[in-house]
Amino acid sequence: MDASERRTAAPVLVIGTGGAGLRAAIELAERGVGVLAVGKRARADAHTTLAAGGINAALATMDPEDDWRQHAADTLQEGYLLADPRTVRIVTEGAARGIADLERYGMPFAREADGRISQRFFGAHTWRRTAFSGDYTGLEIQRTLVRRAERLGVPILDTVHITRLLVRDGTVFGAYGFDLNDGTRHVIHADAVILATGGHTRIWRHTSSRRDENTGDSFRLAVLAGARIRDPELVQFHPSGLVEPEDAAGTLVSEAARGEGGKLLNALGERFMARYDPERMELSTRDRVALAAYTEIKQGRGTPHGGVWLDVSHLPRETIMTRLPRVHRTLLDLQMLDITTDPIEVAPTAHYSMGGVWVRPEDHGTGVHGLYAIGEAASGLHGANRLGGNSLIELLVFGRIAGEAAAAYSAGLRAQRRCPDALAEARREVDGLLACDGPENVRLLQRAVRDIMTEHCGVVRDEAGLRAGLAGLDAVEDRVGALGIHPDNAGYQDLAHAFDLKSTMLAARATLEAALERRETRGCHNRSDHPGLDPAFQVNLVWSGPGKVEREPVPPIPEQIALLMRHVSSEGKLVE
């Protein structure tokens, strides 16, 4: 160890300072348990802030008939029977408490005139159960959690990139990382570690995630620690992401644009949804609209930049300015485009990881002693398609539960055994990358992986394409040894990008191999060579390393929930 390595210790380390990580840290602090939260992005700008639409809980403030059982039934139905019913029950039954926690912290929910929390319809929900705060729900939740964490005195380091979890004999004892600004190494000893490091949607070219987030960090950290990944192939593609400018490709155009009467047109000017869902047209479900747009582009009827047109210019200007102000402002900022007069070029964009780290339903433990995973980093709730509004409530419910579990685990430890070899290996990995002085550029290799995933593992997949994707990934891996890493006066971003690339490549391999194994079409996963739903694949696919994919049965759905399951029309409902 040298002077540039800083040692810290805390009973519990939380990696990730978005909604899930902060909720876990708050639970620990409220219990009087020492906690340290670290993140690689400013706490006020976590990915959670981008969630616009709302947060689900069967509060029955608007529809007295609603309860958690119907919420559970809707979630399982929408997940194409791949969600874990035990996880679904814990979230839906605990949702009201999650909302109450936010209220206690000062969250400004939209309310009815009599003070009730207002709730609105989202697609595939039987009742109105989505609470919201304008179209900035995620931002308000993040602000609320940051304020609460700061009030409790939770120490937050949000310029630290964690490169490895420290593990001995299947038990975690901390983490290793470096400061993004000055390169200071951090050795953090902890009894328990909670992974809240997001999903892996940044490994596609068009994604609603921003640069350097959702690069699959959770996959790599977990797998190297001895944990496993469940259903990495199940990724939700949102129908309308921007295609220009390149550094903002994938930025979402809210589905409110279609909800207000926007039309989807191909390069020939045809309103193409008439071919795919003539009844619902642009108000069809997210997966169907995304598939339709993808098909138009693939068959040569796409726009110059490989998209389709979303046109709201026929709507009254007043409607656009009052109902779509965020969309209007975003397009002016990014493209100097006035949507009151011109159409928007959009394409399907990778939006949400339904799969993630394998966890137990009751406490989100990973099977590695002392290691937990929550939020988009985890799996179990969403199955093959996420019900709109469920992601935010998941953060709160399992943030609380994992915090509680980690506190109990730490309190029950008689002693913690560390491993100098694990620390030395983590140190060597960073040293090795810093010594790299080859001709390859890390950003170009990241782009190469994103191109491979977009071309071979996007909205529609087939065996030949997936095998070509794996071959392409092998070729990129051969080039990684020739990387050049050059930290400069601006900080250690180059080193961070190299670790992002390592995560991206592992997540891409897991996704391609699981997509190859799932020889059926189910929810978000479309196999053109296996177009039907196959009951033999009503299983979770668990990936534990290259070439290691196992099938795991999904537990049975309790009869009281199964009786409530049915197809729910999305007509007249928001689906974001």
Secondary structure, 3 states (H helix, E strand, C coil): CCCCEEEEEEEEEEECCCHHHHHHHHHHHHCCCCEEEECCCCHHHCHHHHCCCCEECCCCCCCCCCCHHHHHHHHHHHCCCCCCHHHHHHHHHHHHHHHHHHHHHCCCCCECCCCCECEECECCCCCCCEECCCCCHHHHHHHHHHHHHHHCCCCEECCEEEEEEEEECCEEEEEEEEECCCCCEEEEEEEEEEECCCCCHHHCCCECCCCCCCCCHHHHHHHHHCCCEECCCCEEEEEEEECCCHHHCCCECCCHHHHCCCEEECCCCCCCHHHHCCCCHHHCCHHHHHHHHHHHHHCCCCCCCCCEEEECCCCCHHHHHHHCHHHHHHHHHHHCCCCCCCCEEEEEEEEEECCEECCCCCCCECCCECEEECHHHECCCCCCCCCCCHHHHHHHHHHHHHHHHHHHHHHHCCCCCCCHHHHHHHHHHHHHHHCCECCECHHHHHHHHHHHHHHHCCCEECHHHHHHHHHHHHHHHHHHCCEECCCECCECHHHHHHHHHHHHHHHHHHHHHHHHHCCCCECCEEECCCCCCCHHHCEEEEEEECCEEEEEECCCCCHHHHCCCCCCCCCCCECC
